[in-house]
Amino acid sequence: MIGIDPVIEEILNDALAGKEIDRNGALDLMGATDGEYHALCNVANELRRRSVGDAVTFVSNRNIYSTNICSASCKFCSFRSEDGYVVDTKDILEHCATRGITEVCMQGGLHPDLDTDHYIGIIRSIKEKFPNLHIHAFSPAEIDNMAKISGYSHKDVLLMLKEAGLGSIPGTAAEILDDRVRALICPEKIDTSTWVEIVKIAHKVGIPSTSTIMYGHIESIENRVDHILLLREIQKETGGFTEFIPLSFIPGNKLGQEYKIMGATGVEDVKMIAVSRLLLNDLMPNIQAAWVKLGRKLAQTMLLCGANDLGGTLYKENISKASGGIHGEYISVDELKRMVEPLGRVLVQRDTLYNHLEAP
Ligand code: SF4
């Protein structure tokens, strides 16, 4: 490649040859500027093309927030409330009746009293009325909370939820998988080893999950790389991650104010997607550009830098909005097509587990 640093060039050539990129290589890539940056994006785009082709996928889904009452106090959270709510089953079933959705994504706060039976009841009610709807619910932190309240092991909780009809779990509550960072941003949330343990158990009992990172706050570049490499190691062991979703931090909350955080720059956002593609590619081939965090314009750009998925249509999304997100709560199929088709790519509806459905 013309005029680029020979060290970066060698890493990029290794990636194209299917060799695994190590920590030092990943750190070098995260520091890419100018010509190296463009070369990184080109290689990420090529690897995406070889791995998953030209389809850009999305899932038609609806978010449900089960409760905003929470015993934790994460500094980045604008969702939790002292006089909060617990959504009732009637409302949940109304949300599930949204036309055309294939997935309901349910998450909530760590309620101090709601036990495993409460959530099993919700799953059973949904499955009774909507047997074909995929239930994607309960972060590892929520699973841990249920286990503590009910006096069960993590494995027992996961098996009971699966038996009731849970299809997959969101790999949220990961934030940054480094306990020094977690102690500062989410001190009461499960630590790194508990997050890893719950995700591995879920995968091993047949409950797949997504994987996420929340970046662009107080973490270092090393934290970002180590987080992705940890996910890669888990994936080698279990194969249970369906995708990787980098979530760019939105600073309109206590964490943002306390540390005067401005959030990741556009180039940092692009490098997060591109480097993720190089590190994960064939092991975890689906990399999501989360339009709700990035906005439609940057999310579209990500499709040329390693991303192949645009996530959910999200008929209701409160979390980003509460932190100052301005990118909306819902995106239509026409808007998605407008982002995808000018790139010469094809928009394809998928289900939660990445099976392609009929073209929209
Ligand atoms: S991010 Fe989740 S666990 Fe943390 S305070 Fe908010 S609702 Fe609770």
Residues whose N, C-alpha, C, O or C-beta is under 5 A from the ligand:
A	BS01	SF4	C70 A72 S73 C74 C77 R80 G108 G109 L110
